[in-house]
Amino acid sequence: MNGKEEKIVFCKGGGCTAKLGAGLLSHVLEKLPKGPADENLLVGYDSKDDAAVYRISEDAAVVQTLDFFPPMVDDPYTFGKIAATNALSDIYAMGGQVKTALNIVCFPESMDLNILGEILRGGSEKVLEAGGTLAGGHSINDTDVKYGLSVMGMVHPDQIWSNNSGQPGDRLILTKRLGVGILCTANRVGEASKEAMEQAVASMTTLNRKASEIAARYRVHACTDVTGFGFLGHLHEMMDGRLSCRVDGAAVPIFPEAVHHANEFLLTAAGQKNRNHVGAYVTFEDSSFATEELLFDPQTSGGLLLAVDGKDAKELEKELQKAGLPAKIVGEVTEKTDMEIRVRGKVNGMT
Amino acid sequence: MIQVNALGDACPIPVVKTKKAIEQLGGSGVVETLVDNEIAVQNLTKMANQKGYKVSSRKLAEKQYQVVMEIGEDVKEELKTEPKAPETVESETCIPDARANTVVAISSATMGEGDPELGKILIKGFIYALTQLDTLPKTILFYNGGAYLTCEESASLEDLKSLEAQGVQILTCGTCLNHYGLTDKLQVGEVTNMYVIAETMAGASKIIKP
């Protein structure tokens, strides 16, 4: 919408903050030729979902996804783990199981190859932890480092979690804390504490496998993972133009220190782009500036956002928490009202 | 006044540099920050609004924006305390500058119905009059015959360039340029498509159609 500026924006912050803006992307995608429809393509990019799903038999479908980005932390091994965790997450967001993964690497030839080795080590460890096999990859010489995975998983065709199939009465559950975008940004200018960064890295390297496997035992109606478009951006896609929801700001799990940095305006460009893109669908009541910023904050390797049957939500929340996840019920899906997303209350954090 | 050059800096560096400059002021004064993208303008504006500074911004040239913050005496005290909590969200719309979200949609190279010669004079006068408004429109859209006005031989080029220099976005429909064989003749603003036109109109607070 802003003419030339938009076209080149590519936040140098790394991680999911490097995602192209959603508004820009949809203009481009809408113009692509679609070709004849294939009835076995159960989820394609018409639905803006996390991954593509292709049915190969009555009881098996393949889930395919691809994700890569520039580093958001200095340590190559940690970066490898984060990038892989993030890429694997799309399979879990569809309710699938990880089977194989391929490395995607951009790396400057002039750089120390041991760094690349560390990145790949981190990545392969996460693929193993996910129960998958690293089956190959592709690398090119480039000016900047980028790394990620193309992942293949399996899912039963009747048990696919779309991101937009929620129902009124569902509760919204978020399984990781928000604020890693702000924390990484604060870290880049030397403001984040060591402890907070350690917490953020621990979160970004936690597979969504456990959350996905636990949730699979409950009536999940919709699921997505919270990444570059931030909590509100992904929630907006989940509402699909036919639902609305209420969000309890105080219930949203966050990194307390991110509140402090938000109040110091250590904000990403991507967060502002998210605000520009979905701000019109959201109202805030009794809220705070930091709450808004955290909800728009682009997440790298964020948690699952689940719309789960109202009767199951409490149990699921309890079981996720018992498994050590900071999961919380953060809101409720309603019939469509005049405002799509209503956020009430403030996040709890240090100011 | 302190000037901050944040051209080429990614967020949050422009904010960090500006905050340092405000600290240097040590009281009231003006800080002027140069940035190269509109998102940085919005992030700076957001900070100024939260802190209660008077803020304005304008586009100086392609990839060059100026954000001016006035730090008053009264906000000095507030700086030491907690950042001001925003009242409600309606005020928090991140309008990057003083341009209202008014969109002018020009669909013909003439204005009104009747003698086309008169229509040409009127549209030229109308575009000139736009340059004189206190609050400039945010965007001017040109489509169908309107596409002639942003191309070679238009009598309004100078006025449109002046508007563009003041930050008004000038967009001309690409399909229309193509249809009239004007694709190589565009002189001001950028080429756009129907998605952007529809989105711009849908997002406008007011649409003016001469």
Interface residues (C-beta under 8 A of the other chain):
Chain A: M1 N2 G3 K4 E5 V9 C11 K12 G13 G23 H27 E30 T185 R188 V189 N263 E264 F265 L266 L267 T268 A269 Q272 K273 R275 N276 G279 A280 V282 T283 F284 E285 S287 S288 F289 E292 T351
Chain B: A10 C11 P12 I13 V15 V16 K19 N37 E38 I39 A40 Q42 N43 K46 M47 Q50 E62 K63 E82 P83 A85 P86 T88 V89 E92 T93 C94 Q169 L171 E190 N193 Y195 V196 E199 T200 G203
